[in-house]
């Protein structure tokens, strides 16, 4: 039996303090779907991948964990990934408040 998706990686959102995470934290729930956007023109990290909840930028995939995903997004494979919140810990320091899981979606129709 083929899987619809497969676990790829998990991490906490980097830069959560500096973007709009605190504005929408009360709207986020475990299971909420997020969007990844490659930022090839980012002057701090050529492999930067921003994470969005609707129009709100929450932060980034941590540096060092973004290289491979960045390459796929840069080449137009944004539909390859399913990204969801898997942990919310409001009492943690901001960089550890929201955990994300990234799945690779199957290209095989089930």
N, C-alpha and C positions, 0 to 999 in steps of 0.2 A: 504494500500500500504506500503510495506517495504522500509526502507531507505537503501541506499548503505553504508552510514556512519553516525555517530552521533558525535557531538561535545563532547570532553572530557575535555580539559583544554586549557588555553592560558597563555603565559608568555613571558618575555624577556630572551634572551640567557645570562646566567651567565658566567663570565670569558671570554667574547668576546675580551677583551683587551689583554689577555694573549696567545691566540692561533692564528689561521690564518684568523680570520674574516676580519681584515683590509686589508689583501692581496687580498681577493676575494669580498670585499664589492661592488665593481662596477659591478660584475657579478650576484649579487643576485637581484631577482625581487619578487614582491608579487606573490604568487602562486608557487614559486620554491619549489620542493619537497626535503626534507631533510631525513637523516637516523639517527636512534637512536641506540646507542651501549652501552650495560651495561658494566660498568667497576668494576666488583666485587673485583678486586685487588687494587682499588684506596685507598691509605693509609689515605686520608682525609675524605672520605665519602663512606661507604660500599654500599650505594644505588646510587652511581654516575652513571649518564647516559649522555654520550657524544653525541653531535649533529654534524653530518657531512654533508657537501656539497661536494659530490664526495669524493675525498680523503682528503679534507681539514677539519680539526677539527675546528669548530666554537666556541665551548664552551660546556656548560652543561645545563641541566634542573636545575633550581635553587633548592638548598637544601631545603627540606621541601615540595617540590612539586614533588619529584622524587620517593618517596618510592613505591607507587603502580605500576607505570610504570616499575620501576626497577625489581620488583618481576616477572612480566609477561615476561620481556626480559630475565631474568635469567633462566626462565623455558622454553625458546625456542619459545616464542610467538611473535617474531619480526614482523610477517606479520599481527598482530592484529591492528597495528597502521598505520595511514597515517599522515605524518607530513609535514606541509607547512608553508612558511613565510606568515604572514598576515599583517606585518607592517615593513616599513623601514624608519627610521628617522635619516639620516646622521648627522644632526646638533645636535642631542642629545648626552649626554655623552655616551661613548662606551658601557656601560652595558645596555643601553636602546635603542640602535640603531636598533636592529632587534627583532621583535616580531614573535612568533611562535604559531601556532594553532595545536593541536593534536586531531585527530579524531579516533574513534574506528570504524574499518571496519566491515561490516556485514558478518557473516559466512553463511548467507542465500543467495542462488543464486536467483537473481531477474529474 
